[in-house]
Amino acid sequence: MKSHDMRVLVLANQKGGVGKTTTTINLGTALAAIGEKVLIIDLDPQGNASTGLGIDRKSRTTSTYDVMIGESSLASVIQPTAVPRLWLAPSTLDLLGVELEIAGDKDRAFKMRTAIRELASADESDPFTYVLLDCPPSLNLLTINAMSAADSVLVPLQCEFFALEGLSQLLSTVEQVRTSLNPNLTIHGVVLTMFDPRNNLATQVVADVRQFMGEKVYDTVIPRNVRVSEAPSHGKPVLLYDLKCTGSQAYLKLASEVIQRERRLRAA
């Protein structure tokens, strides 16, 4: 596989608590489990993706902050995880101040794109096939960097009352980035998360989002599942914590669906 075959997906939603980081961790794990070589880039200052993959703060001597300010290459900050074929570029709280530090740089919106391209060109022997970028729950410069670097946006959407309102705002941001910074950016898909079939509202939200977004909505719906919630406190993706639970099985299905969409895109 050539470096340009590496697919870069950004998981973004300006709302917190929609399952964005959970989806990043577990989709990455599921993709690795079915044979892809995956890199997760943690661009959220909270560092929940790093913690959820068992990388403690003491071992994050360099991070995506160092990449963003140009002091380290992406290759030099990557760490292996407990999941075979899954690597992580961890985050630290230093990212909180990065916007001010790079605000005067002409290429401030393209720091991550440059770093990923350097990684791709240097890593010809066994390249990453998927890069997943986890963003903060806001539409700030870190999220703009991620979208500028990405091929596609994957949107985790909680099955709740204001879901469509938040989705419209995010789609507007994606359109702005496409117009001004990254003309090739597309919406890969919308994944509905935290679905509780006993809740009539959740079922209605699923129907509304499917009507609004059509085929962009993945068939796979991620259920509300206790094991998914427990896994991060053990520093593990849910697939390592409890492979047989409904959450793990849903993320494996989502990974298969993502790969199928990629194959259709390449064939088109």
N, C-alpha and C positions, 0 to 999 in steps of 0.2 A: 504493500500500500504506500502510495506517495504521500508526502506531507500535506499536499493540498486536499487529500481525501479526509483529513481530520475535520470533524464537524464540531462547531462551537455553538453550544446552546446556552442562552442566558435564562435563568429562572427568575422571573420578576413579578412583583405585585407591590404597589405602594402601601397596601394595607398589611398590618402585622397580623400574626395569628391565623394565617390561611393555609399553613402547611408547606410553605415555600422551602424552608431549610430541610424539613423532614422529607419532602419529595426529592430535593437535591441529593441528600445522603442515600436514600433508598433506591432511587432510580439509578444513581451511579453504581451502587452495589449490585443491583439486578443486571445492569448492562455488563458489568465485569463478570458476573456469574455465568452469563451466556456467551462469554468469550471475547468481549471487547476490552480494549485497554483504555482505561478511563482516568482522567484528571479532573478533580474538583478544585476550583479556585474559590476560596472563601474571601469575598469582598465586603463582608458585613463586619463592622467593628466589634459587634457582640461576639463573634467567633463561634456561634453555635454549631456550625457545620464541623468545625475543627474539634470542638468538645464532643460532639455526637459521634465522631469517628475515633474517639479515644486518644486524641493528641492533646496532652495537658499543656497548660500555659508555660510551664518551665522549659519545655522542649521547643518552644517556638522562638528560637534565637533570631531567626530571620523570618520575614513574613511578606505577605502581599503589600504591606506598607513600604518595605524596602524596594520592591519592584516598582511601585507607583512613583516613588521619588527618584528612581533611576540609580539606586545604589547597589542593587542586586539583580541578577538575571532571574527569570522565572525558573529555569532549570536548577539554579542553586538553592532555591527555597523549598522545592518539592520534597515531600516526605512520603515513604511508603505507609500504608495503613495495614490493619489486621486482615483486610480483604485482599486476596490475591488479585493482581491486575488493576488495583485501585490505588491511585496516588492522591495526595492532597497538597495544595499550596495554602498554608494556614494563615489565619488573620490574627491581628492583635488590636488592642484599643488605640494604638498609635494612628490607625486609619481615621479616627475621629477628626484629626487635625489636617488630614492630607489635602482637603479642598483648599484651605488657606495657603498651604505650602506650594501647591502647583498652580494656583489661580492665575499667576502672571505668565505661565508658560504658553506659548502658541499652540503646542500640541497637547494641551491639558486633557482634551477629550479622547486622545488616542494612545495614552500610556499603555493600557492593557493590550490594545491591538498590536502595538509594536512588540511587546513582550511575548505575546503568543506566536507572532510570526517568526520571531527569532528562535523560539523553542521548536517550532515546526521545521524550520530549515536546518537546525542542528541535530535533529533526532530522526535520522533516516533509517537506522537499523531496525528499531522496534518502536515505531511512532505511536503516539496516542491516537486512537480512532474517535474518541469523544472527549470533549472538554465541556464541563458544566460549570457555569459561573453562578454562585449564590450571591445575591445582592441584598443590601439593607432594605427595610420596608419603607422606602421613600424614593422619590424620583430626583436624586441628587447627582453630583458629578461622578460618584462611584458607579451608580446605575447607568449613567450615560456612557461611561467608559466601557462597561460590560456590553451594552447594546452596540456601541461602535465597533467592538471586537467580534461580535457574534454573527453567525449565519442566520440564526432563528431565535425567536423568543418562545419559551414554553411558560404558559401562565397557569399557576395553581390558583384555583378559585374555590373558596369555601361555600358550601351549600347553605347560604344564609340570605336574609332579606335584602341587604344592600349590595349583593354580589354584582349585579349588572351595572350599577352606578360606578363602582370601582373599576370594572372592566372597561367601561367607556373612556374613563380618564387614562387608563394605561394604554389603550389602543391609540388614543390621541398622541401620547408621548412617543409611541413606536413610530407613528406616522411622521412626527417632527424629526426624529432621529434619521429616518429613512430619507427624508427630504434634504436634510442639511449635513449629515455626517456619514451615513452608511446606506447607499441606495440599494444594496442587495439584501437588506434585513427583511425577513418575513416572519409571520406568525406561524410557528410550527404547530401549535395546538393549545387547547385549553383543557386542563385536567381538573375535574371536579373532586374536591377533597372533603373529608370529614362528613361523609354522607351517612345519615341515619334513616333507614327505610321506615321507621316507626313515626317519623316526623313528616306530616303532610306538607309543611312549608318546604322542606328539603326536596321532596319529590317535585313540587311545583317549580322550584328554582332550577332543577335539572332540566325540566321541560322548557322553561323560559330561555335558559342559556343555549340549549340545543336549537331552539327556534331562531335565536338572535345570531348565533355563530355557525350554524349548520355543520358541515363536515369538519370544521376546525376543532370541534369538541371530540376528544378521544372517546372511544367506546368504553374504555376502562374507567370505572369510578372508584375512588379510594374510600373505603368505609371508615367510619369512626370506630377505632379499635384500641382497646386498652393496651395491648402489647406494643403497638406503634408508639403510644405515649410514654410507656415505661422505658423503652430501649435506649433513648439518649442518656438517661441518668446512669446507665451502665456503660456508657461510652461505646455503644455498638449500634450498627444499623439493625433494623428489626429482622432482616433476613438472617443475621447471625444470632440474634437474641431468641427468635422463635420462627423458624422457617415455615412451619405449617399453619400459622395463624392467618386469618383472612387478609390482614394488611400486607403481609409478605407476599402472599399469592397475587394480590392486586398489583403490587409494584413489579412483580415478574411479568404479569400480563401487560402492564404499561410499557415496560422495556421492549417487549416483543413488538408492541404496536408502534413505538418510536422507530425501531429499526425497519419495520415494514414501510412506514411513511418515507423514511430515508431512501429505501430501495426504489419506491415509486418516483421520488423526486429525481433520482439519478437516471432512471429509465426515461423520464419525460424529455 
